[in-house]
Amino acid sequence: MHTTTNPFMTLPQKSGAPLCIQNNTAVPLASYRLAVKDLFHIAGLPTSAGTPDWLSSHPLPLARSPVVTDLIQHGARFVGKTLTDELAYSLNGQNKHYGTPENPAAPDRLPGGSSSGSATAVSLNLADIGLGTDTGGSIRVPASYQGLFGLRPTHGEISTDHMVALAPSFDTVGVMTRDLTTLENTVAVLLPHLHDTETLPLSLVTNLTDSCGHREAILQWHETQASLHPELFMPTCELTTEAWQTGETFRVIQGHEIWQQHGHWLSNNRPDIASDIQLRLNSCAALTSHEVNEAKQRREAFNAWFSEVVSNRILVMPTTPGISPLLSTPAESLAGYRNQLLSLTSLAGLSGCPQLHLPLFSLNNAPCGLSLLGPRGSDRQLLKIARTLLSGKQQ
């Protein structure tokens, strides 16, 4: 697959719709440029969902995503729709049809997906707000790979109307930015009803940290921050999730919902899909009702346990197993790495909890970081804590 320095699918001048507020500097997002993942509908602009076959088999949207409308009404200026993996069903950031957006922070490595174009637009300073979706990690992973701030919000708190769904019980609308202030301002617009008054203590998840490639950086950061802000930290913890097979549980339920959403279209149109994504789609089609029912039971049991775990703490954990894989990584190795990714990203996916990625570290000249994962509805608390932790740094 070829890489591209252009993360955009569609530029705004092709639409007659008003996509910015003229001459109004009083609105909170007035100085921000907005890049929108090519899953969100904007009246008069095509939505391809990363594949030409979707584009050719669907009419131009007649309505606009309420999230896009909300951001524009608060002053953001739409600068274009951005590349995504096909049907948003990948964490790599690759696209066989339109090209793989480059990773400006590590040009020889994957950009992360599926919100790859929005991430790259922000990294290249072509946009200030990268609007994307996160089902299995599609905000958190590109944010980690490209050194950005990224928030997967509490599931259901931000509207997913007028966008191409993937797996609705996991789909969320998320944001990536270069700095914390832009993220805070954007989230204040998208989640005005949530509050940051309560502050839960932080607990480092040691077993997840021990298994990641930037373990030493996280441990050193934790030691420093616990010394600077002892009031914010509680003892470390371990999460033993094997009983619920969280990665596999996520894979099965997601696959079932994907086939419910897109199975009819896929069967009738037989689109040209990248081989790795097609293999996963074939697995979706082959899932049995027994597999799905068992996975749903495991999810219910996991959520009952996990809601108790995060009821009195915010988890500190690696966002990804390490830095982004090289562009030259063989497909079979990426498939195995995807399973490692899902073992981390599925915790927020299954539970619906918010997760905030902080771009704190660099390893082998490539970005990485850690996440704060809190109980449902704690989105703005996570940002408030991040503000404290990053005091003294460029934000």
C-alpha positions as CSV (number, residue, x, y, z in Angstrom):
1,M,0.0,0.0,0.0
2,H,1.3,3.4,-0.9
3,T,1.6,6.3,1.6
4,T,0.3,9.8,1.0
5,T,1.1,13.2,2.5
6,N,-2.5,14.2,1.8
7,P,-4.8,13.0,4.6
8,F,-7.9,14.5,3.0
9,M,-10.7,12.9,1.0
10,T,-12.9,15.9,0.3
11,L,-12.2,19.6,0.6
12,P,-15.0,21.9,1.8
13,Q,-15.2,24.1,-1.3
14,K,-17.0,21.3,-3.1
15,S,-20.1,21.8,-0.8
16,G,-22.5,24.7,-0.8
17,A,-23.3,24.1,2.8
18,P,-22.2,26.8,5.4
19,L,-19.3,25.1,7.1
20,C,-18.0,27.9,9.2
21,I,-19.3,31.0,11.1
22,Q,-18.2,34.2,9.5
23,N,-16.6,37.0,11.5
24,N,-17.4,35.7,15.0
25,T,-14.4,35.5,17.3
26,A,-16.6,35.2,20.5
27,V,-17.5,31.6,20.0
28,P,-15.2,29.1,21.9
29,L,-13.7,27.3,18.9
30,A,-13.3,30.3,16.7
31,S,-9.6,29.8,16.0
32,Y,-9.7,26.0,15.3
33,R,-9.6,24.1,12.0
34,L,-11.7,20.9,12.0
35,A,-10.8,17.8,10.0
36,V,-13.6,15.2,9.9
37,K,-13.2,11.5,9.4
38,D,-14.9,10.2,6.2
39,L,-17.6,8.4,8.2
40,F,-19.5,11.5,9.2
41,H,-22.2,12.7,6.8
42,I,-22.1,16.3,5.6
43,A,-24.9,17.3,3.3
44,G,-23.7,17.7,-0.3
45,L,-20.3,16.0,0.3
46,P,-19.7,12.3,-0.4
47,T,-19.1,9.7,2.3
48,S,-16.9,6.8,1.2
49,A,-16.3,5.0,4.5
50,G,-12.8,4.3,3.1
51,T,-14.0,2.3,0.0
52,P,-14.9,3.4,-3.5
53,D,-17.6,0.7,-3.6
54,W,-19.4,2.3,-0.7
55,L,-19.1,5.7,-2.4
56,S,-20.6,4.4,-5.7
57,S,-23.5,2.5,-4.1
58,H,-24.7,5.3,-1.8
59,P,-26.3,8.7,-2.6
60,L,-24.9,12.0,-1.4
61,P,-25.9,12.7,2.2
62,L,-28.8,15.1,2.7
63,A,-28.1,15.8,6.4
64,R,-25.1,16.7,8.5
65,S,-23.8,14.9,11.5
66,P,-25.0,16.7,14.7
67,V,-21.5,16.5,16.1
68,V,-20.1,18.4,13.0
69,T,-22.9,20.9,13.3
70,D,-22.2,21.5,17.0
71,L,-18.5,22.1,16.4
72,I,-19.1,24.5,13.5
73,Q,-21.8,26.4,15.4
74,H,-19.2,26.9,18.1
75,G,-16.8,28.4,15.7
76,A,-14.7,25.5,14.3
77,R,-13.8,25.9,10.6
78,F,-14.3,22.7,8.5
79,V,-11.2,22.0,6.3
80,G,-12.0,18.6,4.9
81,K,-13.0,15.0,5.3
82,T,-10.2,12.6,6.0
83,L,-9.0,9.2,5.1
84,T,-10.0,6.1,7.0
85,D,-9.4,2.4,6.8
86,E,-12.1,0.6,4.8
87,L,-15.3,0.6,6.8
88,A,-13.2,1.7,9.8
89,Y,-12.4,-1.9,10.5
90,S,-8.7,-1.7,11.2
91,L,-6.3,-0.2,13.7
92,N,-3.4,0.2,11.2
93,G,-4.4,3.3,9.3
94,Q,-3.9,1.8,5.9
95,N,-6.1,2.1,2.8
96,K,-5.4,0.2,-0.4
97,H,-7.6,2.5,-2.5
98,Y,-6.8,6.0,-1.3
99,G,-3.4,5.5,0.3
100,T,-2.0,5.3,3.8
101,P,-1.6,8.7,5.5
102,E,1.9,9.3,6.6
103,N,2.8,9.4,10.3
104,P,4.7,12.7,10.6
105,A,6.0,11.7,14.0
106,A,7.5,8.5,12.7
107,P,7.5,8.4,8.9
108,D,8.6,4.8,8.6
109,R,5.8,3.6,10.9
110,L,2.0,3.1,10.6
111,P,-0.2,6.1,11.3
112,G,-2.7,4.1,13.3
113,G,-6.3,3.7,12.4
114,S,-8.9,3.8,11.7
115,S,-9.0,7.6,12.2
116,S,-5.7,7.9,10.4
117,G,-6.4,10.9,8.2
118,S,-7.8,13.0,11.0
119,A,-4.7,12.2,13.1
120,T,-2.3,13.0,10.3
121,A,-4.1,16.3,9.5
122,V,-3.6,17.4,13.1
123,S,0.0,16.1,13.2
124,L,0.8,18.1,10.0
125,N,-0.8,21.2,11.5
126,L,-3.4,21.2,8.7
127,A,-6.1,21.0,11.4
128,D,-6.4,21.7,15.1
129,I,-9.3,19.3,15.9
130,G,-9.2,15.8,14.4
131,L,-12.8,14.4,14.6
132,G,-12.9,10.6,14.4
133,T,-14.6,7.5,15.8
134,D,-13.4,4.9,18.3
135,T,-14.9,1.5,18.3
136,G,-11.9,-0.7,19.1
137,G,-9.2,2.0,19.5
138,S,-9.5,4.2,16.5
139,I,-8.9,7.4,18.4
140,R,-6.5,6.1,21.1
141,V,-4.3,4.1,18.7
142,P,-3.5,6.9,16.2
143,A,-3.1,9.4,19.0
144,S,-0.5,7.1,20.6
145,Y,1.3,6.4,17.3
146,Q,1.5,10.1,16.3
147,G,2.1,11.7,19.7
148,L,-1.4,13.4,20.0
149,F,-3.9,13.9,22.8
150,G,-6.9,11.7,22.2
151,L,-10.2,11.1,24.0
152,R,-12.5,8.1,23.6
153,P,-15.6,9.4,25.4
154,T,-18.1,7.6,27.5
155,H,-20.2,5.5,25.1
156,G,-23.5,7.1,24.2
157,E,-22.6,10.6,25.5
158,I,-22.0,12.1,22.0
159,S,-24.4,11.5,19.1
160,T,-23.5,9.0,16.4
161,D,-26.4,10.0,14.2
162,H,-25.7,10.6,10.5
163,M,-22.5,8.7,10.3
164,V,-21.5,5.2,9.0
165,A,-21.7,2.9,12.0
166,L,-19.4,-0.1,12.6
167,A,-20.5,-1.8,15.8
168,P,-23.1,0.5,17.5
169,S,-22.7,-0.8,21.1
170,F,-19.0,0.1,20.9
171,D,-19.0,3.1,18.5
172,T,-18.0,6.5,20.0
173,V,-17.2,9.9,18.5
174,G,-13.7,11.0,19.7
175,V,-11.3,13.8,19.2
176,M,-7.5,14.2,18.7
177,T,-5.5,17.4,19.2
178,R,-1.9,18.5,19.5
179,D,-2.4,20.1,22.9
180,L,-4.5,19.7,25.9
181,T,-6.1,23.2,25.8
182,T,-7.6,22.5,22.4
183,L,-9.0,19.2,23.6
184,E,-10.4,20.8,26.8
185,N,-12.2,23.4,24.7
186,T,-13.5,20.9,22.2
187,V,-14.8,18.5,24.9
188,A,-16.5,21.4,26.8
189,V,-18.6,21.9,23.6
190,L,-19.3,18.3,23.0
191,L,-19.9,17.3,26.6
192,P,-21.3,20.4,28.4
193,H,-23.5,18.3,30.6
194,L,-20.6,16.4,32.3
195,H,-18.8,17.9,35.2
196,D,-15.3,17.7,36.6
197,T,-16.0,18.4,40.3
198,E,-15.1,15.0,41.7
199,T,-11.5,13.8,41.5
200,L,-10.8,10.1,41.9
201,P,-7.3,8.8,42.8
202,L,-5.1,7.3,40.2
203,S,-4.0,3.6,40.3
204,L,-1.3,2.3,38.0
205,V,-2.2,-1.1,36.5
206,T,1.1,-2.9,37.0
207,N,0.5,-6.1,35.1
208,L,-0.5,-4.3,31.9
209,T,2.4,-1.9,32.3
210,D,4.9,-4.8,32.8
211,S,3.9,-6.3,29.4
212,C,4.3,-3.1,27.3
213,G,7.4,-2.0,25.4
214,H,7.7,1.3,27.2
215,R,7.4,-0.1,30.7
216,E,10.4,1.8,32.1
217,A,9.1,5.1,30.9
218,I,5.7,4.6,32.5
219,L,7.3,3.4,35.8
220,Q,9.6,6.4,35.9
221,W,6.8,8.8,35.2
222,H,4.6,7.2,37.9
223,E,7.4,7.5,40.5
224,T,7.9,11.1,39.6
225,Q,4.2,12.1,39.6
226,A,3.4,10.2,42.7
227,S,6.1,12.2,44.5
228,L,4.9,15.5,43.0
229,H,1.2,14.8,43.6
230,P,0.9,12.2,46.4
231,E,-2.7,13.3,46.9
232,L,-3.7,12.1,43.4
233,F,-2.4,8.5,43.7
234,M,-3.5,5.4,45.5
235,P,-1.7,2.0,45.6
236,T,-1.1,0.2,42.3
237,C,-3.3,-2.6,41.2
238,E,-3.5,-5.6,38.8
239,L,-6.3,-6.4,36.4
240,T,-6.8,-10.1,35.8
241,T,-9.3,-10.3,32.9
242,E,-8.6,-13.8,31.6
243,A,-11.9,-15.1,32.9
244,W,-13.8,-12.8,30.6
245,Q,-11.5,-13.3,27.6
246,T,-11.9,-9.5,27.0
247,G,-10.1,-9.4,23.6
248,E,-12.0,-12.3,22.2
249,T,-15.3,-11.2,23.8
250,F,-14.9,-7.8,22.1
251,R,-14.0,-9.4,18.7
252,V,-17.1,-11.7,18.7
253,I,-19.6,-9.0,19.7
254,Q,-18.1,-6.4,17.4
255,G,-18.1,-8.9,14.5
256,H,-21.7,-9.8,15.1
257,E,-22.7,-6.1,15.1
258,I,-20.6,-5.4,12.0
259,W,-22.4,-8.2,10.1
260,Q,-25.8,-6.9,11.3
261,Q,-24.8,-3.4,10.0
262,H,-23.1,-4.2,6.8
263,G,-23.7,-7.9,6.0
264,H,-26.4,-7.3,3.5
265,W,-24.4,-4.6,1.6
266,L,-21.3,-6.8,1.6
267,S,-23.1,-9.8,0.3
268,N,-24.9,-7.9,-2.4
269,N,-22.1,-5.7,-3.6
270,R,-19.0,-7.8,-3.0
271,P,-16.7,-4.7,-2.6
272,D,-13.0,-4.8,-3.2
273,I,-11.6,-4.9,0.4
274,A,-8.1,-5.2,1.6
275,S,-7.2,-8.8,2.3
276,D,-6.7,-8.4,6.1
277,I,-10.0,-6.6,6.6
278,Q,-11.8,-9.2,4.3
279,L,-10.5,-12.0,6.4
280,R,-12.0,-10.4,9.5
281,L,-15.3,-9.8,7.6
282,N,-15.4,-13.4,6.7
283,S,-15.0,-14.3,10.4
284,C,-17.9,-11.9,11.1
285,A,-20.1,-13.8,8.7
286,A,-19.2,-17.2,10.2
287,L,-20.0,-16.3,13.8
288,T,-22.6,-18.6,15.4
289,S,-25.4,-17.6,17.7
290,H,-23.9,-19.7,20.4
291,E,-20.6,-17.8,20.1
292,V,-22.4,-14.5,20.2
293,N,-24.6,-15.4,23.2
294,E,-21.6,-16.6,25.2
295,A,-19.7,-13.5,24.4
296,K,-22.6,-11.3,25.5
297,Q,-22.8,-13.2,28.8
298,R,-19.1,-12.7,29.4
299,R,-19.4,-9.0,28.6
300,E,-22.3,-8.6,31.1
301,A,-20.2,-10.3,33.8
302,F,-17.1,-8.3,33.0
303,N,-19.0,-5.0,33.1
304,A,-20.4,-5.8,36.5
305,W,-16.9,-6.5,37.8
306,F,-15.2,-3.6,36.0
307,S,-17.7,-1.0,37.1
308,E,-16.8,-1.9,40.7
309,V,-13.0,-1.7,39.8
310,V,-13.3,1.9,38.5
311,S,-16.0,3.1,40.9
312,N,-13.3,4.5,43.2
313,R,-10.3,5.1,41.0
314,I,-8.9,6.1,37.7
315,L,-6.7,3.5,36.0
316,V,-3.3,4.5,34.6
317,M,-2.3,2.0,31.8
318,P,-0.5,1.8,28.5
319,T,-2.7,2.8,25.6
320,T,-0.9,0.5,23.2
321,P,1.7,-2.3,23.6
322,G,4.4,0.1,22.4
323,I,5.3,2.3,19.5
324,S,3.7,2.0,16.1
325,P,4.8,-1.0,14.0
326,L,6.9,-0.4,10.9
327,L,5.2,0.1,7.6
328,S,7.1,-2.9,6.4
329,T,5.7,-5.2,9.1
330,P,4.2,-8.4,7.5
331,A,0.4,-8.7,7.5
332,E,0.5,-11.9,9.7
333,S,2.6,-10.1,12.3
334,L,0.1,-7.1,12.3
335,A,-2.7,-9.6,12.8
336,G,-1.0,-10.9,15.9
337,Y,-0.2,-7.4,17.1
338,R,-3.9,-6.5,16.7
339,N,-4.8,-9.1,19.3
340,Q,-2.3,-7.4,21.8
341,L,-3.9,-4.1,21.0
342,L,-7.4,-5.3,21.7
343,S,-6.3,-6.8,25.0
344,L,-5.8,-3.1,26.1
345,T,-8.4,-1.2,24.1
346,S,-11.2,-3.6,24.8
347,L,-11.4,-2.6,28.4
348,A,-13.0,0.7,27.6
349,G,-14.8,-0.8,24.6
350,L,-16.6,-3.4,26.6
351,S,-17.3,-1.2,29.6
352,G,-18.2,2.0,27.7
353,C,-15.8,3.9,30.0
354,P,-13.9,7.0,28.8
355,Q,-10.2,6.8,28.1
356,L,-7.8,9.7,27.6
357,H,-4.4,9.2,25.9
358,L,-1.5,11.4,27.0
359,P,1.5,11.7,24.6
360,L,4.2,11.6,27.2
361,F,7.1,9.5,25.9
362,S,9.3,8.6,23.0
363,L,11.0,5.3,22.3
364,N,13.3,4.7,19.3
365,N,12.4,8.2,18.0
366,A,8.7,7.2,17.9
367,P,5.9,8.5,20.2
368,C,4.1,6.5,22.9
369,G,2.3,7.3,26.1
370,L,-0.3,6.2,28.6
371,S,-4.0,6.5,29.3
372,L,-6.3,7.5,32.1
373,L,-9.4,5.3,32.1
374,G,-12.2,6.3,34.5
375,P,-15.8,5.4,35.3
376,R,-18.6,6.3,32.8
377,G,-19.2,10.0,32.8
378,S,-15.8,11.0,34.1
379,D,-14.6,12.4,30.8
380,R,-14.0,15.9,32.0
381,Q,-12.5,14.6,35.3
382,L,-9.8,12.9,33.2
383,L,-9.0,16.1,31.5
384,K,-8.8,18.0,34.8
385,I,-6.4,15.4,36.2
386,A,-4.3,15.5,33.0
387,R,-4.1,19.3,33.4
388,T,-2.6,18.8,36.9
389,L,-0.2,16.1,35.8
390,L,1.0,18.2,32.9
391,S,1.5,21.4,34.9
392,G,4.8,22.9,34.0
393,K,4.8,21.2,30.5
394,Q,3.6,22.7,27.2
395,Q,-0.1,22.0,27.1
